Amino acid sequence: MDWTVLTIYGAIALLSAVGVYIVSRRMGDARRPATHPLILSVLAGALWPLLLIGLVEFGSFAAYVKMHRDHDEDIRVEART
């Protein structure tokens, strides 16, 4: 049981680290690159549960913004000069 949990956690951590590294290379700022992108990616992979929570929070925030953006278009007030 313990080895199964550790193996699953390690596999997800490895996939997360690779994913974060690829995304950081693709979306990173070329003028100011990260000093140690591989180490930061490994740390992000080790903390993958926090990344998962962050993705859920981002998704809920994006849904909230979209819901209110569509709702605000109906209430728009035009100012006449």
C-alpha positions, 0 to 999 in steps of 0.5 A, spaced: 500 500 500 505 504 501 509 503 495 503 504 491 501 511 494 509 513 493 509 510 486 503 514 484 505 520 487 512 520 484 509 519 477 504 525 478 510 529 480 514 527 474 509 528 469 507 535 473 515 537 473 515 536 465 509 539 464 511 545 468 518 545 465 514 545 458 509 551 459 515 555 463 519 554 456 513 556 452 510 562 456 516 565 459 519 571 458 525 571 453 528 578 456 528 575 463 528 568 463 528 564 470 535 563 473 534 555 475 528 553 471 529 545 471 530 546 479 523 550 479 520 545 475 522 539 480 519 543 486 513 544 482 512 537 481 513 535 488 508 540 490 503 538 485 497 537 489 498 545 490 498 546 483 491 542 482 488 546 488 491 552 484 488 550 477 481 549 481 481 556 484 483 559 477 477 555 473 472 557 478 475 565 478 474 564 470 467 562 470 465 567 475 468 572 471 465 570 465 458 569 468 458 576 471 461 579 464 455 576 460 450 579 466 453 586 466 452 587 458 445 587 459 445 592 465 450 597 461 448 604 461 449 609 456 451 616 457 449 621 452 453 628 451 
